[in-house]
Amino acid sequence: MMTNAEFKARLEAREPMLGAFIKTPHPIVIEIMARAGFDFLVVDAEHAPFDRGSVDVMTMAGRAEGCPIVVRVPVATPDWVLNVLDGGAAGVMVPHVETAAQARDLVRAVSYGPGGRGFAGTSRAADYAGRSLKEHLTKARDEVALICQIEDPDGVINHAEIADVDGVDALFIGRADLAVSHGLSDFFAPEVAGMTRDILSAKGAATGLYCAPTEPLEGHRAAGGSFFVVGSEHTLMQLGGASLVQKFRQRPSD
């Protein structure tokens, strides 16, 4: 069991944590994956069919299981960010962050203050009016992690400046888009590996990346990475099912 505040504290402290992407908009998937022991789960609203209602239900399931939910938003518009945070998510993962100026805008969007997050006292994040305005404003930012995804040439160039922005809690490397944006077709290409090592060693923010379920993590840890999103429920189901099928077909016939 982990609270949102504990998740953020562990992220900032660069403690090793393991998560997975969630692509299926049903809360039972959250329950099952949380009980597998993952430290956190990432609801992938960028690449899977999630709307406000389904994200809300997934977040509620994660909170019930004591598993922090990070939401990868499709776009970092104020309405998406606000809905995710009001629902009680532990963090927002934002794709295609390319500049420090963009990162500063995102920090404002996830924080209360001028031009920032709007307040609703009856949201799940505010314990449905269980907190006073002062209490919620005091605690809210400690319960929300801002994770900026680095996956474009300008993002690579500017990653150190992005990591140094006050309020950016972590950088997340999207190696597939990183490869594509550099004209490559393999996210294990040497060029991508070099960029990945550089970003993982950034100061000022935690760093992490997506990894295939069978990929060794030791090298990424040594480079400075501390949080890892390993596969999704889709890849884990496929791998588990394929393993069973293969074993069945290798049995001698009766």
C-alpha positions in Angstrom: 0.0 0.0 0.0 1.4 3.4 -1.0 -0.2 6.8 -0.8 0.2 9.5 -3.5 2.5 11.5 -1.2 4.7 8.4 -0.5 4.9 7.8 -4.2 6.1 11.3 -4.9 8.6 11.2 -2.0 10.1 8.0 -3.3 10.2 9.3 -6.8 12.0 12.5 -5.7 14.4 10.3 -3.6 15.2 8.2 -6.7 14.2 5.0 -4.9 13.8 2.2 -7.4 10.2 1.6 -8.4 8.6 -0.6 -10.9 5.3 0.1 -12.8 3.5 -0.9 -15.9 1.3 0.7 -18.5 -2.5 0.1 -18.5 -4.2 0.1 -21.8 -7.6 -1.5 -21.0 -10.3 0.9 -19.7 -11.7 -1.3 -17.0 -11.0 -1.1 -13.2 -10.6 -4.8 -12.8 -7.3 -4.6 -14.7 -6.1 -2.1 -12.1 -7.1 -4.4 -9.2 -5.3 -7.4 -10.8 -2.1 -5.5 -11.7 -2.0 -3.7 -8.3 -2.2 -7.1 -6.5 0.7 -8.3 -8.6 2.8 -5.9 -6.5 3.7 -3.1 -8.8 4.7 0.1 -7.1 2.6 2.2 -9.5 0.6 2.0 -12.7 0.4 4.3 -15.6 -3.0 4.7 -17.3 -2.2 5.4 -20.9 -4.7 7.9 -22.1 -2.4 8.9 -24.9 -2.4 5.6 -26.8 -5.5 3.8 -25.4 -9.3 4.5 -25.4 -9.6 6.4 -22.1 -12.0 9.3 -21.5 -12.6 11.4 -18.4 -15.0 8.9 -16.9 -12.8 5.8 -17.5 -9.7 7.6 -16.2 -11.7 8.5 -13.1 -12.8 4.9 -12.4 -9.2 3.6 -13.0 -7.8 6.1 -10.5 -10.5 5.2 -7.9 -9.6 1.5 -8.3 -5.9 2.3 -7.8 -6.6 4.3 -4.6 -8.7 1.5 -3.3 -5.9 -0.9 -3.8 -3.2 1.4 -2.4 -1.5 1.6 -5.8 -0.6 5.1 -7.1 -2.0 5.9 -10.5 -0.1 8.1 -12.9 -2.0 9.2 -16.0 -0.3 9.8 -19.3 -2.4 12.5 -20.9 -2.9 12.7 -24.6 -2.4 16.5 -24.5 -1.4 18.8 -21.7 -4.4 21.0 -21.9 -5.7 22.6 -18.6 -8.9 20.6 -18.8 -7.1 17.2 -19.1 -4.6 18.1 -16.3 -7.3 19.4 -14.0 -9.6 16.4 -14.5 -6.8 13.9 -13.8 -5.7 15.7 -10.6 -9.2 16.3 -9.3 -9.7 12.5 -9.7 -6.9 11.9 -7.3 -4.1 10.7 -9.6 -0.6 10.5 -8.1 0.9 12.1 -11.1 0.7 13.4 -14.7 3.0 12.1 -17.4 3.1 14.6 -20.3 4.3 13.5 -23.8 6.6 15.5 -26.0 8.1 18.0 -23.6 10.7 19.9 -25.5 11.7 23.1 -23.6 12.1 24.5 -20.1 9.4 27.1 -20.9 7.0 24.3 -21.7 8.0 22.6 -18.5 7.4 25.8 -16.5 3.9 26.0 -18.0 3.2 22.5 -16.9 4.4 23.2 -13.3 1.9 26.0 -13.2 -0.9 23.8 -14.5 -0.4 21.2 -11.8 -0.1 23.7 -9.0 -2.5 26.1 -7.3 -1.8 29.7 -7.8 -2.2 32.5 -10.4 -2.9 30.9 -13.8 -2.7 27.4 -12.4 -4.9 24.6 -11.2 -8.5 25.4 -10.4 -9.9 24.4 -7.0 -12.9 22.2 -6.3 -13.4 21.4 -2.6 -15.7 18.3 -3.3 -13.3 16.4 -5.5 -11.7 13.0 -4.7 -8.4 14.8 -4.4 -9.8 17.0 -1.7 -11.4 14.1 0.2 -14.9 15.2 -0.9 -14.8 18.2 1.3 -13.0 16.4 4.0 -10.2 18.9 3.9 -10.4 22.7 4.4 -9.2 24.9 1.6 -6.0 25.7 3.6 -5.3 22.1 4.3 -5.8 21.0 0.7 -3.6 23.8 -0.7 -0.9 22.9 1.8 -0.9 19.2 0.9 -1.9 19.1 -2.8 1.5 19.7 -4.4 3.1 17.0 -2.2 0.6 14.5 -3.6 1.2 15.2 -7.4 4.2 14.2 -9.4 4.9 16.0 -12.7 6.7 13.6 -15.2 7.9 15.1 -18.4 8.4 12.7 -21.3 11.5 13.2 -23.5 11.1 11.8 -26.9 12.0 14.5 -29.5 15.3 16.0 -30.7 14.7 19.3 -29.0 13.7 17.5 -25.8 17.0 15.6 -25.9 19.0 18.9 -26.4 17.1 20.6 -23.6 16.6 17.7 -21.2 19.0 19.1 -18.6 17.2 22.5 -18.5 13.9 20.7 -18.3 15.1 18.6 -15.4 16.3 21.7 -13.6 12.9 23.4 -13.7 11.6 23.7 -10.1 8.5 21.5 -9.9 9.5 18.9 -12.5 9.8 15.7 -10.5 10.9 13.3 -13.2 11.9 12.8 -16.8 10.6 9.7 -18.6 12.3 8.6 -21.8 10.1 7.4 -24.6 12.6 5.4 -26.7 10.3 4.4 -29.5 9.4 8.0 -30.3 12.9 9.0 -29.6 14.1 6.6 -32.3 11.3 7.6 -34.8 12.0 11.3 -34.2 15.6 10.7 -35.2 14.8 8.7 -38.3 15.5 5.3 -36.7 13.4 2.2 -36.5 15.0 0.4 -33.5 14.8 1.8 -30.0 17.8 -0.3 -29.1 19.9 1.5 -31.7 23.3 2.7 -30.5 22.3 6.3 -31.1 19.2 5.9 -28.9 21.2 4.1 -26.2 23.6 7.0 -26.1 20.8 9.6 -25.7 19.1 7.4 -23.1 22.2 7.2 -20.9 22.7 10.9 -21.1 19.1 11.6 -20.1 19.1 9.0 -17.3 22.1 10.8 -15.8 20.3 14.2 -15.6 20.4 16.1 -12.3 17.6 17.9 -10.6 14.9 15.3 -11.4 14.4 11.6 -11.2 14.7 9.7 -14.4 13.1 6.6 -15.8 12.0 4.9 -19.0 9.8 2.2 -20.6 11.4 -1.2 -20.9 10.3 -4.5 -22.5 9.4 -7.1 -19.9 12.5 -9.2 -20.8 14.9 -6.3 -20.9 17.6 -6.2 -18.2 17.4 -3.1 -16.0 20.8 -3.1 -14.4 22.4 -0.9 -17.1 19.6 1.7 -16.8 20.0 1.7 -13.0 23.7 2.2 -13.3 23.2 5.2 -15.7 21.0 6.9 -13.1 17.4 5.6 -13.8 15.2 4.9 -10.8 11.7 4.2 -12.1 10.8 1.8 -14.8 7.6 1.1 -16.7 7.9 -2.5 -17.8 5.4 -3.6 -20.5 1.7 -3.3 -20.1 -1.1 -5.7 -19.2 -1.3 -6.4 -22.9 2.3 -7.5 -23.3 2.2 -9.4 -20.1 -1.0 -11.3 -21.1 0.6 -12.1 -24.5 3.8 -13.3 -23.0 2.1 -15.4 -20.4 -0.4 -16.9 -22.9 2.3 -17.5 -25.5 4.4 -19.3 -22.9 1.6 -21.6 -22.0 0.8 -22.4 -25.7 4.4 -23.1 -26.4 4.7 -25.5 -23.5 1.5 -27.2 -24.5 2.6 -27.7 -28.1 6.0 -29.1 -27.1 4.4 -31.9 -25.1 4.8 -35.3 -26.7 1.5 -36.4 -28.3 -0.5 -39.1 -26.5 
